[in-house]
Every structure is written in structure tokens, then in C-alpha cells.
């Protein structure tokens, strides 16, 4: 009887593990589908508003403010509300595409439009490699959250100081490279959290990965623009 109970318990444990693994795989599949759809929404935002690059440049802080409102309030208030949370996700990613227009227009105007495709390809390869590393790694990165958040605050403050006061090109390069490194590490951290079931919603998980990808893409694009310039 004891042997039967032990075998039953082991079988039940294996079944629960298989169900949990299947659930995690399904969750990650939906997350990456939403991530791909978010990139399409961002591309649509950039494409639709590209003819109005000068106007967007004038109102860039208003657009950035709208992004933050949707990110911190729209997505939070719509959490657990199917349909509405998707609308907030695509509104947010559409707005980020609009925000990229001045940078994209500057590169295209300088005859460096090919850099956009190169930057996207480089970001995709880097993002994919880091994600695979996070999923397959035996290391636990769950303790990285607090140090990464503190580093993010430092980078944001340094960026604002340089933008409004120092206006140093060298400092800008250092900060941009730091952003690329930081969000590369964030990609590892967020991907493993998703794989371990730390997120309740695929939308929230997709937002985290999208922000990682977006910031790496923007950093690579800026670095290519700086080092590829003839000036």
C-alpha cells in the first residue's frame, strides 16, 4: 500500500509539473505574439506620422507625457480587463512609434535610412540571444530587480542632467551605451521572470519585453547614427 501511495504521489507530481510547464509555454507564446503585434503597432505609429516630423518634434514632450500616462495609469487601470488592456497596450506602443519619428526622420534626411533596418536587425539578434540565454540558463536572476531599478534611476537622472545642462556629446555616447547594456540585462531578468510565471498577464509581460527591445533599439540606432555620421 505504501508503495502504491508513493507511486501515485510521484505520478501526480509529474502530472502537475507537466501541466505547469505546458501553461508556462502557452503563456510565453502569447506574450511573444503580443510583443510582435506591439512592434507592428509601433511601426504603424511611426509610418502614419512620419510626414509630420516637425510638428511631432515641437510637441515631443506632450507625446512623451501621453506615453507615461498610458504606461503607468492606462495599463494599470485596465489590468484584468480583457480587450481594454489590449487597447492600452497598442495605444502605448503606437505612441512610442510616434515618438521615434524625429530620430527616424533625421536619419532618413541625412541619407542614413538604411541604419534603421540595420539597427532593428541587430536589436532582434541581441534580444533573441539574451532571451534564449535567460530561458536556458540554470542561474537565478530574480535578485537582480532592485539593483537594475536603482541603475535605471541613475541613468535617467544622468540623461536629464546631460540633456538640459551639460549637453556633452561624449556623455551622451556613454549614457547611450549604458542604456544598451542596462536593457540587455533587463531582457535577461524579464525573460526569466516570464518563464518562471512571475507575471499574471500576458499584456504586462509583453510590455516589459517591449520596453527592453525599444530601449535597446533606440540606443543602437543612436550609436549607429553617431558613429556613422560624417561630422
CORDARA-V14057 format. One record per pair of residues at least 4 apart in sequence whose C-alpha atoms are under 8 Angstrom apart, sorted by the first residue. I is the first residue (numbers start at 1). J is the second residue. Records with the same first field share a line. If there is no record, write none. Layout:
BEGIN
I = J  J
END
This chain:
BEGIN
1 = 5
2 = 6
3 = 7
4 = 8
5 = 9
6 = 10
7 = 11
8 = 12
9 = 13
10 = 14
11 = 15
12 = 16
13 = 17
14 = 18
15 = 19
16 = 20
17 = 21
18 = 22
19 = 23
20 = 24
21 = 25
22 = 26
23 = 27
24 = 28  195  196  197
25 = 29  195
26 = 30
27 = 31  202
28 = 32  194  195  202
29 = 33
30 = 34  202
31 = 35  202  203  205  206
32 = 36  206
33 = 37
34 = 38  202  203  206
35 = 39  206  207  209  210
36 = 40
37 = 41
38 = 42  89  90  93  94  210
39 = 43  93  210
40 = 44
41 = 45  90  91  93  94  97
42 = 46  90  93  94  95  96  97  98
43 = 47  94  97
44 = 48  94  97
45 = 49  93  94  95  96  97  98
46 = 50  94  97  98  99  100  101
49 = 53  98  101
50 = 98  101  105
52 = 56
53 = 57  101  102  105
54 = 58  102
55 = 59
56 = 60  63  98  99  101  102
57 = 102
59 = 63
60 = 64  99
61 = 65
62 = 66
63 = 67  95  98  99
64 = 68  99
65 = 69
66 = 70  95
67 = 71  92  95  96
68 = 72  73
69 = 73  74
70 = 74  75  88  91  92
71 = 75  76  92
72 = 76
73 = 77
74 = 78  85  88
75 = 79  85  88  89
78 = 82  84  85  88
79 = 85  201
80 = 85  201
81 = 85
82 = 86
83 = 87
84 = 88
85 = 89  203
86 = 90  203
87 = 91
88 = 92
89 = 93  203  207
90 = 94
91 = 95
92 = 96
93 = 97
94 = 98
95 = 99
96 = 100
97 = 101
100 = 104
101 = 105
102 = 106
103 = 107
104 = 108  113  116
105 = 109
106 = 110
107 = 111  112  113  115  116  225
108 = 112  113
109 = 113
112 = 116  225
113 = 117
114 = 118
115 = 119  221  224  225
116 = 120  221
117 = 121
118 = 122
119 = 123  217  220  221  224
120 = 124  217
121 = 125
122 = 126  220
123 = 127  213  216  217  220
124 = 128  213
125 = 129
126 = 130  184
127 = 131  184  187  213
128 = 132
129 = 133
130 = 134  184  187  188
131 = 135  187  188  191  192
132 = 136
133 = 137  188
134 = 188  189  191  192
135 = 191  192  195
141 = 188  189  192
142 = 189  192  193
144 = 148  189
145 = 149  189
146 = 150
147 = 151
148 = 152  182  186
149 = 153
150 = 154
151 = 155  182
152 = 156  182
153 = 157
154 = 158
155 = 159  175  178  179
156 = 160
157 = 161
158 = 162  175
159 = 163  172  175
160 = 164
161 = 165  166
162 = 166  167  168  171  172
163 = 167
167 = 171  172
168 = 172
169 = 173
170 = 174
171 = 175
172 = 176
173 = 177  223
174 = 178
175 = 179
176 = 180  219  222  223
177 = 181  219  223
178 = 182
179 = 183  215  216  219
180 = 184  215  216  219  220
181 = 185
182 = 186
183 = 187  212  213  215  216
184 = 188  212  216
185 = 189
186 = 190  212
187 = 191  209  212  213
188 = 192
189 = 193
190 = 194  205  208  209
191 = 195  209
192 = 196
193 = 197  198  199
194 = 198  199  205
199 = 204  205
200 = 204
201 = 205
202 = 206
203 = 207
204 = 208
205 = 209
206 = 210
207 = 211
208 = 212
209 = 213
210 = 214
211 = 215
212 = 216
213 = 217
214 = 218
215 = 219
216 = 220
217 = 221
218 = 222
219 = 223
220 = 224
221 = 225
222 = 226
223 = 227
224 = 228
225 = 229
END
